[in-house]
Amino acid sequence: MELRKLIHQSLLLTAVVLLVAACGAAEPTATPIPPTPTSIPPTVTPAAPPEPVTTETSIIHRSIPYVPGGDFQQNLTLYLPLEAAAGSGPYPVLVLAHGWSLSKTDYALKDTMQFVNQLGYAAVSIDYRDDENGSAWKAHHDGACALAWIYANAEEYGLDTERMAAFGNSYGAMVVTNLALADDPSLFLADCPNGRPEARPFKGVVPFGAGAFGVPGEGLSIPTRAEALSPQTRLLFGFETLEGMKAVHEELAALPPSEWAASQELSPEAVAFAQLQPAYWADAGDPPLLLLYPEEDQFWPQAEYDAFARLLEEVGAAYTYLVLPGADHSNWNRDDPAGWQEPLREFLEGLFGG
């Protein structure tokens, strides 16, 4: 009996000890779960333009943004004469614009820019947005922003903004011709980081194989080519419907282009479209034009140039009109197949001095 009691007490004591030990034991150490790191993207800093490259004819500054942080197409390329390495200058400037959807900036106009450098002038090739809806407006806006950049950075690169001319191919010809003739530069300068003087910027302009000048007439781009070029043309100028574009064309065709700017009869849509056409701006105060038409142009009829020349004659603007044998719309820029160099040299020397 006594033995049973001792065993019971022993078991009870053991249970109490185990219970006390269990209650007093430290809680198990938890393994910490590291917090999920929050990824903070670094501040995006636009890549610096590449270092200038020197060739046998030129010092080349490529991919300079004229709208910092803007679209990848909003850049320009600057070709300077080799003498610029010694700090000479400032140099007269030829501003160039490539055709629609061509290889960008200097690659489409490289030979022309090198030729200009050999004449002792600087050359600036501008790129512009040429995507879908309303891209004609974007192209003219970008041309104006690029020109404003030239004014803002002329001293740094040795550019003489008092002696500038322009050269364009295809739709690029439309862009630079409008820049040269437009009386109101503010129309295309919205949101540009730089401004520019109110005066017309160019001493002269050279449209080569221009897409159209906007003069209405049978067989021309306004209005009869509208349907043939749709929907591309409709999208290019931001029209929602082909009918809306035709209605604007009919409005413009009812008046001589020389009366468009002063007219109170045109709808806002017609005025907005007309302001993209060199025909809208043509007047006696325009700088001299050298109209170069490639005889074998497969995209635009010579009637476009003929009609624009008649308009320039009517308003009293100074111009020279040359048809280049053997040249076509695109293959004009290699080894002078079209004889474009000599007329261009004579024109620039007449503007800037030989």
Contacts in CASP RR format, 6 or more apart in sequence:
PFRMAT RR
TARGET T0000
AUTHOR 0000-0000-0000
METHOD contacts of the structure
MODEL  1
MELRKLIHQSLLLTAVVLLVAACGAAEPTATPIPPTPTSIPPTVTPAAPP
EPVTTETSIIHRSIPYVPGGDFQQNLTLYLPLEAAAGSGPYPVLVLAHGW
SLSKTDYALKDTMQFVNQLGYAAVSIDYRDDENGSAWKAHHDGACALAWI
YANAEEYGLDTERMAAFGNSYGAMVVTNLALADDPSLFLADCPNGRPEAR
PFKGVVPFGAGAFGVPGEGLSIPTRAEALSPQTRLLFGFETLEGMKAVHE
ELAALPPSEWAASQELSPEAVAFAQLQPAYWADAGDPPLLLLYPEEDQFW
PQAEYDAFARLLEEVGAAYTYLVLPGADHSNWNRDDPAGWQEPLREFLEG
LFGG
46 65 0 8 1.000
46 68 0 8 1.000
46 69 0 8 1.000
49 61 0 8 1.000
49 62 0 8 1.000
49 63 0 8 1.000
49 64 0 8 1.000
49 65 0 8 1.000
50 62 0 8 1.000
50 63 0 8 1.000
52 59 0 8 1.000
52 60 0 8 1.000
52 61 0 8 1.000
53 59 0 8 1.000
53 60 0 8 1.000
53 62 0 8 1.000
54 60 0 8 1.000
54 82 0 8 1.000
54 85 0 8 1.000
55 114 0 8 1.000
57 82 0 8 1.000
57 114 0 8 1.000
57 117 0 8 1.000
57 118 0 8 1.000
58 79 0 8 1.000
58 80 0 8 1.000
58 81 0 8 1.000
58 82 0 8 1.000
58 113 0 8 1.000
58 114 0 8 1.000
58 117 0 8 1.000
59 79 0 8 1.000
59 80 0 8 1.000
59 81 0 8 1.000
59 82 0 8 1.000
59 84 0 8 1.000
59 85 0 8 1.000
60 77 0 8 1.000
60 78 0 8 1.000
60 79 0 8 1.000
60 80 0 8 1.000
60 106 0 8 1.000
61 77 0 8 1.000
61 78 0 8 1.000
61 80 0 8 1.000
61 157 0 8 1.000
62 77 0 8 1.000
62 105 0 8 1.000
62 106 0 8 1.000
63 75 0 8 1.000
63 77 0 8 1.000
63 105 0 8 1.000
64 75 0 8 1.000
64 76 0 8 1.000
64 77 0 8 1.000
64 78 0 8 1.000
64 149 0 8 1.000
65 74 0 8 1.000
65 75 0 8 1.000
66 74 0 8 1.000
66 75 0 8 1.000
66 76 0 8 1.000
66 126 0 8 1.000
66 142 0 8 1.000
66 145 0 8 1.000
66 146 0 8 1.000
66 148 0 8 1.000
66 149 0 8 1.000
66 193 0 8 1.000
66 194 0 8 1.000
67 74 0 8 1.000
67 142 0 8 1.000
67 145 0 8 1.000
67 192 0 8 1.000
67 193 0 8 1.000
68 193 0 8 1.000
71 129 0 8 1.000
73 104 0 8 1.000
73 127 0 8 1.000
73 128 0 8 1.000
73 129 0 8 1.000
73 130 0 8 1.000
73 142 0 8 1.000
74 127 0 8 1.000
74 128 0 8 1.000
74 129 0 8 1.000
74 142 0 8 1.000
74 145 0 8 1.000
74 146 0 8 1.000
75 105 0 8 1.000
75 127 0 8 1.000
76 105 0 8 1.000
76 124 0 8 1.000
76 125 0 8 1.000
76 126 0 8 1.000
76 127 0 8 1.000
76 146 0 8 1.000
76 149 0 8 1.000
77 105 0 8 1.000
77 106 0 8 1.000
77 113 0 8 1.000
77 124 0 8 1.000
77 125 0 8 1.000
77 127 0 8 1.000
78 122 0 8 1.000
78 123 0 8 1.000
78 124 0 8 1.000
78 157 0 8 1.000
79 106 0 8 1.000
79 113 0 8 1.000
79 114 0 8 1.000
79 116 0 8 1.000
79 117 0 8 1.000
79 122 0 8 1.000
79 123 0 8 1.000
79 124 0 8 1.000
79 125 0 8 1.000
80 91 0 8 1.000
80 117 0 8 1.000
80 122 0 8 1.000
80 157 0 8 1.000
80 158 0 8 1.000
81 91 0 8 1.000
81 117 0 8 1.000
81 118 0 8 1.000
81 120 0 8 1.000
81 121 0 8 1.000
81 122 0 8 1.000
82 117 0 8 1.000
83 89 0 8 1.000
83 120 0 8 1.000
84 91 0 8 1.000
84 122 0 8 1.000
84 157 0 8 1.000
84 158 0 8 1.000
87 158 0 8 1.000
89 158 0 8 1.000
89 160 0 8 1.000
90 154 0 8 1.000
90 155 0 8 1.000
90 158 0 8 1.000
90 159 0 8 1.000
90 160 0 8 1.000
91 120 0 8 1.000
91 121 0 8 1.000
91 122 0 8 1.000
91 158 0 8 1.000
91 159 0 8 1.000
91 160 0 8 1.000
92 120 0 8 1.000
92 121 0 8 1.000
92 122 0 8 1.000
92 160 0 8 1.000
92 163 0 8 1.000
92 164 0 8 1.000
92 165 0 8 1.000
92 348 0 8 1.000
92 351 0 8 1.000
92 352 0 8 1.000
93 121 0 8 1.000
93 122 0 8 1.000
93 123 0 8 1.000
93 124 0 8 1.000
93 150 0 8 1.000
93 159 0 8 1.000
93 160 0 8 1.000
93 161 0 8 1.000
93 163 0 8 1.000
93 164 0 8 1.000
93 165 0 8 1.000
94 113 0 8 1.000
94 116 0 8 1.000
94 121 0 8 1.000
94 122 0 8 1.000
94 123 0 8 1.000
94 124 0 8 1.000
94 164 0 8 1.000
94 165 0 8 1.000
94 166 0 8 1.000
94 167 0 8 1.000
94 348 0 8 1.000
95 123 0 8 1.000
95 124 0 8 1.000
95 126 0 8 1.000
95 146 0 8 1.000
95 147 0 8 1.000
95 150 0 8 1.000
95 164 0 8 1.000
95 165 0 8 1.000
95 166 0 8 1.000
95 167 0 8 1.000
95 176 0 8 1.000
95 179 0 8 1.000
95 202 0 8 1.000
96 109 0 8 1.000
96 112 0 8 1.000
96 113 0 8 1.000
96 123 0 8 1.000
96 124 0 8 1.000
96 125 0 8 1.000
96 126 0 8 1.000
96 166 0 8 1.000
96 167 0 8 1.000
96 168 0 8 1.000
96 176 0 8 1.000
97 125 0 8 1.000
97 126 0 8 1.000
97 128 0 8 1.000
97 143 0 8 1.000
97 166 0 8 1.000
97 167 0 8 1.000
97 168 0 8 1.000
97 169 0 8 1.000
97 171 0 8 1.000
97 172 0 8 1.000
97 173 0 8 1.000
97 175 0 8 1.000
97 176 0 8 1.000
98 104 0 8 1.000
98 105 0 8 1.000
98 108 0 8 1.000
98 109 0 8 1.000
98 125 0 8 1.000
98 127 0 8 1.000
98 168 0 8 1.000
98 169 0 8 1.000
98 170 0 8 1.000
98 172 0 8 1.000
99 108 0 8 1.000
99 168 0 8 1.000
99 169 0 8 1.000
99 170 0 8 1.000
99 171 0 8 1.000
99 172 0 8 1.000
99 173 0 8 1.000
100 130 0 8 1.000
100 170 0 8 1.000
100 171 0 8 1.000
100 172 0 8 1.000
101 130 0 8 1.000
102 108 0 8 1.000
102 169 0 8 1.000
102 170 0 8 1.000
102 330 0 8 1.000
104 127 0 8 1.000
105 125 0 8 1.000
105 126 0 8 1.000
105 127 0 8 1.000
106 113 0 8 1.000
106 125 0 8 1.000
108 125 0 8 1.000
108 169 0 8 1.000
108 333 0 8 1.000
109 123 0 8 1.000
109 125 0 8 1.000
109 167 0 8 1.000
109 169 0 8 1.000
109 333 0 8 1.000
110 333 0 8 1.000
111 333 0 8 1.000
111 334 0 8 1.000
112 123 0 8 1.000
112 167 0 8 1.000
112 333 0 8 1.000
112 344 0 8 1.000
113 123 0 8 1.000
113 125 0 8 1.000
115 341 0 8 1.000
115 344 0 8 1.000
115 345 0 8 1.000
116 122 0 8 1.000
116 123 0 8 1.000
116 348 0 8 1.000
117 123 0 8 1.000
119 345 0 8 1.000
119 348 0 8 1.000
119 349 0 8 1.000
121 348 0 8 1.000
121 352 0 8 1.000
122 157 0 8 1.000
122 158 0 8 1.000
122 159 0 8 1.000
124 146 0 8 1.000
124 150 0 8 1.000
124 159 0 8 1.000
126 142 0 8 1.000
126 143 0 8 1.000
126 146 0 8 1.000
126 147 0 8 1.000
127 142 0 8 1.000
128 138 0 8 1.000
128 139 0 8 1.000
128 142 0 8 1.000
128 143 0 8 1.000
128 146 0 8 1.000
128 172 0 8 1.000
128 175 0 8 1.000
129 135 0 8 1.000
129 138 0 8 1.000
129 139 0 8 1.000
129 142 0 8 1.000
130 138 0 8 1.000
130 139 0 8 1.000
130 171 0 8 1.000
131 138 0 8 1.000
132 235 0 8 1.000
133 235 0 8 1.000
133 238 0 8 1.000
134 235 0 8 1.000
134 236 0 8 1.000
134 237 0 8 1.000
134 238 0 8 1.000
135 235 0 8 1.000
135 236 0 8 1.000
136 236 0 8 1.000
136 237 0 8 1.000
136 238 0 8 1.000
136 276 0 8 1.000
137 237 0 8 1.000
137 238 0 8 1.000
137 276 0 8 1.000
139 171 0 8 1.000
139 172 0 8 1.000
139 174 0 8 1.000
139 175 0 8 1.000
140 175 0 8 1.000
140 178 0 8 1.000
140 179 0 8 1.000
140 188 0 8 1.000
140 276 0 8 1.000
141 188 0 8 1.000
141 189 0 8 1.000
141 190 0 8 1.000
141 191 0 8 1.000
141 192 0 8 1.000
143 175 0 8 1.000
143 176 0 8 1.000
143 179 0 8 1.000
143 188 0 8 1.000
144 179 0 8 1.000
144 185 0 8 1.000
144 188 0 8 1.000
144 189 0 8 1.000
144 192 0 8 1.000
144 196 0 8 1.000
145 189 0 8 1.000
145 192 0 8 1.000
145 193 0 8 1.000
145 194 0 8 1.000
147 179 0 8 1.000
147 196 0 8 1.000
147 201 0 8 1.000
148 189 0 8 1.000
148 192 0 8 1.000
148 193 0 8 1.000
148 194 0 8 1.000
148 195 0 8 1.000
148 196 0 8 1.000
149 193 0 8 1.000
149 194 0 8 1.000
150 159 0 8 1.000
150 161 0 8 1.000
150 164 0 8 1.000
151 161 0 8 1.000
151 194 0 8 1.000
151 195 0 8 1.000
151 196 0 8 1.000
151 197 0 8 1.000
152 194 0 8 1.000
152 195 0 8 1.000
153 159 0 8 1.000
154 160 0 8 1.000
154 161 0 8 1.000
161 201 0 8 1.000
163 203 0 8 1.000
163 351 0 8 1.000
163 352 0 8 1.000
164 201 0 8 1.000
164 202 0 8 1.000
164 203 0 8 1.000
165 202 0 8 1.000
165 203 0 8 1.000
165 204 0 8 1.000
165 205 0 8 1.000
165 206 0 8 1.000
165 347 0 8 1.000
165 348 0 8 1.000
165 351 0 8 1.000
165 352 0 8 1.000
166 176 0 8 1.000
166 177 0 8 1.000
166 179 0 8 1.000
166 180 0 8 1.000
166 202 0 8 1.000
166 204 0 8 1.000
166 205 0 8 1.000
166 206 0 8 1.000
167 176 0 8 1.000
167 205 0 8 1.000
167 206 0 8 1.000
167 208 0 8 1.000
167 344 0 8 1.000
168 175 0 8 1.000
168 176 0 8 1.000
168 177 0 8 1.000
168 206 0 8 1.000
168 207 0 8 1.000
168 208 0 8 1.000
168 210 0 8 1.000
169 208 0 8 1.000
169 209 0 8 1.000
169 332 0 8 1.000
170 209 0 8 1.000
170 210 0 8 1.000
170 211 0 8 1.000
170 299 0 8 1.000
170 329 0 8 1.000
170 330 0 8 1.000
171 211 0 8 1.000
172 210 0 8 1.000
173 207 0 8 1.000
173 208 0 8 1.000
173 209 0 8 1.000
173 210 0 8 1.000
173 211 0 8 1.000
174 207 0 8 1.000
174 210 0 8 1.000
174 211 0 8 1.000
174 212 0 8 1.000
174 213 0 8 1.000
174 276 0 8 1.000
174 277 0 8 1.000
174 278 0 8 1.000
176 202 0 8 1.000
176 205 0 8 1.000
176 207 0 8 1.000
177 205 0 8 1.000
177 207 0 8 1.000
177 210 0 8 1.000
177 213 0 8 1.000
177 278 0 8 1.000
177 289 0 8 1.000
178 188 0 8 1.000
178 276 0 8 1.000
178 277 0 8 1.000
178 278 0 8 1.000
178 281 0 8 1.000
179 185 0 8 1.000
179 188 0 8 1.000
179 201 0 8 1.000
179 202 0 8 1.000
179 205 0 8 1.000
180 200 0 8 1.000
180 201 0 8 1.000
180 202 0 8 1.000
180 204 0 8 1.000
180 205 0 8 1.000
180 286 0 8 1.000
180 287 0 8 1.000
180 289 0 8 1.000
181 200 0 8 1.000
181 205 0 8 1.000
181 278 0 8 1.000
181 281 0 8 1.000
181 282 0 8 1.000
181 283 0 8 1.000
181 286 0 8 1.000
181 287 0 8 1.000
182 188 0 8 1.000
182 200 0 8 1.000
182 275 0 8 1.000
182 281 0 8 1.000
183 200 0 8 1.000
183 261 0 8 1.000
183 281 0 8 1.000
183 283 0 8 1.000
185 196 0 8 1.000
185 198 0 8 1.000
185 201 0 8 1.000
187 275 0 8 1.000
189 195 0 8 1.000
189 196 0 8 1.000
200 286 0 8 1.000
200 287 0 8 1.000
202 287 0 8 1.000
203 287 0 8 1.000
203 288 0 8 1.000
203 351 0 8 1.000
203 352 0 8 1.000
204 287 0 8 1.000
204 288 0 8 1.000
204 289 0 8 1.000
204 290 0 8 1.000
204 347 0 8 1.000
204 351 0 8 1.000
205 287 0 8 1.000
205 288 0 8 1.000
205 289 0 8 1.000
205 290 0 8 1.000
206 289 0 8 1.000
206 290 0 8 1.000
206 292 0 8 1.000
206 344 0 8 1.000
206 347 0 8 1.000
207 213 0 8 1.000
207 278 0 8 1.000
207 289 0 8 1.000
207 291 0 8 1.000
207 292 0 8 1.000
208 292 0 8 1.000
208 294 0 8 1.000
208 332 0 8 1.000
208 340 0 8 1.000
209 292 0 8 1.000
209 293 0 8 1.000
209 294 0 8 1.000
209 297 0 8 1.000
209 300 0 8 1.000
209 329 0 8 1.000
210 300 0 8 1.000
210 304 0 8 1.000
210 305 0 8 1.000
211 221 0 8 1.000
211 299 0 8 1.000
211 300 0 8 1.000
211 304 0 8 1.000
212 220 0 8 1.000
212 221 0 8 1.000
212 222 0 8 1.000
212 225 0 8 1.000
212 277 0 8 1.000
212 300 0 8 1.000
212 304 0 8 1.000
213 277 0 8 1.000
213 278 0 8 1.000
213 279 0 8 1.000
213 304 0 8 1.000
213 305 0 8 1.000
213 307 0 8 1.000
213 308 0 8 1.000
213 311 0 8 1.000
214 220 0 8 1.000
214 221 0 8 1.000
214 222 0 8 1.000
214 257 0 8 1.000
214 277 0 8 1.000
214 278 0 8 1.000
214 279 0 8 1.000
214 280 0 8 1.000
214 304 0 8 1.000
214 308 0 8 1.000
215 222 0 8 1.000
215 257 0 8 1.000
215 279 0 8 1.000
215 304 0 8 1.000
215 307 0 8 1.000
215 308 0 8 1.000
215 310 0 8 1.000
215 311 0 8 1.000
216 222 0 8 1.000
216 223 0 8 1.000
216 249 0 8 1.000
216 252 0 8 1.000
216 253 0 8 1.000
216 257 0 8 1.000
217 223 0 8 1.000
217 224 0 8 1.000
217 253 0 8 1.000
217 303 0 8 1.000
217 307 0 8 1.000
218 224 0 8 1.000
219 225 0 8 1.000
219 301 0 8 1.000
219 303 0 8 1.000
220 301 0 8 1.000
220 303 0 8 1.000
220 304 0 8 1.000
220 307 0 8 1.000
221 229 0 8 1.000
221 233 0 8 1.000
221 300 0 8 1.000
221 304 0 8 1.000
222 249 0 8 1.000
222 252 0 8 1.000
222 253 0 8 1.000
222 277 0 8 1.000
223 246 0 8 1.000
223 249 0 8 1.000
223 250 0 8 1.000
223 252 0 8 1.000
223 253 0 8 1.000
225 233 0 8 1.000
226 233 0 8 1.000
226 234 0 8 1.000
226 242 0 8 1.000
226 245 0 8 1.000
226 246 0 8 1.000
226 249 0 8 1.000
227 242 0 8 1.000
227 246 0 8 1.000
230 242 0 8 1.000
230 245 0 8 1.000
231 242 0 8 1.000
233 245 0 8 1.000
234 241 0 8 1.000
234 242 0 8 1.000
234 245 0 8 1.000
237 245 0 8 1.000
237 273 0 8 1.000
237 276 0 8 1.000
239 245 0 8 1.000
239 248 0 8 1.000
244 269 0 8 1.000
247 269 0 8 1.000
248 267 0 8 1.000
248 269 0 8 1.000
248 270 0 8 1.000
248 273 0 8 1.000
251 265 0 8 1.000
251 266 0 8 1.000
251 267 0 8 1.000
251 270 0 8 1.000
252 260 0 8 1.000
252 266 0 8 1.000
252 270 0 8 1.000
252 273 0 8 1.000
252 274 0 8 1.000
255 263 0 8 1.000
255 265 0 8 1.000
255 266 0 8 1.000
257 277 0 8 1.000
257 279 0 8 1.000
257 280 0 8 1.000
257 282 0 8 1.000
257 311 0 8 1.000
258 282 0 8 1.000
258 283 0 8 1.000
258 311 0 8 1.000
258 314 0 8 1.000
258 315 0 8 1.000
260 266 0 8 1.000
260 271 0 8 1.000
260 274 0 8 1.000
260 279 0 8 1.000
260 280 0 8 1.000
261 280 0 8 1.000
261 281 0 8 1.000
266 274 0 8 1.000
274 280 0 8 1.000
275 281 0 8 1.000
278 308 0 8 1.000
279 308 0 8 1.000
279 311 0 8 1.000
282 308 0 8 1.000
282 311 0 8 1.000
282 312 0 8 1.000
282 315 0 8 1.000
282 317 0 8 1.000
283 315 0 8 1.000
283 316 0 8 1.000
283 317 0 8 1.000
284 315 0 8 1.000
284 316 0 8 1.000
284 317 0 8 1.000
285 317 0 8 1.000
286 312 0 8 1.000
286 315 0 8 1.000
286 317 0 8 1.000
286 318 0 8 1.000
287 318 0 8 1.000
288 318 0 8 1.000
288 319 0 8 1.000
288 320 0 8 1.000
288 347 0 8 1.000
288 351 0 8 1.000
289 312 0 8 1.000
289 317 0 8 1.000
289 318 0 8 1.000
289 319 0 8 1.000
289 320 0 8 1.000
290 319 0 8 1.000
290 320 0 8 1.000
290 322 0 8 1.000
290 343 0 8 1.000
290 344 0 8 1.000
290 347 0 8 1.000
291 305 0 8 1.000
291 308 0 8 1.000
291 309 0 8 1.000
291 319 0 8 1.000
291 320 0 8 1.000
291 321 0 8 1.000
291 322 0 8 1.000
292 322 0 8 1.000
292 324 0 8 1.000
292 340 0 8 1.000
292 343 0 8 1.000
293 302 0 8 1.000
293 305 0 8 1.000
293 321 0 8 1.000
293 322 0 8 1.000
293 323 0 8 1.000
293 324 0 8 1.000
294 324 0 8 1.000
294 326 0 8 1.000
294 327 0 8 1.000
294 328 0 8 1.000
294 329 0 8 1.000
294 332 0 8 1.000
294 338 0 8 1.000
295 302 0 8 1.000
295 323 0 8 1.000
295 324 0 8 1.000
295 325 0 8 1.000
295 326 0 8 1.000
295 327 0 8 1.000
295 328 0 8 1.000
296 326 0 8 1.000
296 327 0 8 1.000
296 328 0 8 1.000
296 329 0 8 1.000
297 327 0 8 1.000
297 328 0 8 1.000
297 329 0 8 1.000
298 328 0 8 1.000
298 329 0 8 1.000
299 329 0 8 1.000
300 329 0 8 1.000
302 323 0 8 1.000
305 321 0 8 1.000
309 319 0 8 1.000
309 321 0 8 1.000
312 318 0 8 1.000
312 319 0 8 1.000
313 319 0 8 1.000
320 343 0 8 1.000
320 347 0 8 1.000
322 343 0 8 1.000
324 332 0 8 1.000
324 338 0 8 1.000
324 339 0 8 1.000
324 340 0 8 1.000
325 338 0 8 1.000
326 337 0 8 1.000
326 338 0 8 1.000
327 337 0 8 1.000
327 338 0 8 1.000
327 339 0 8 1.000
327 340 0 8 1.000
331 337 0 8 1.000
332 338 0 8 1.000
332 340 0 8 1.000
END
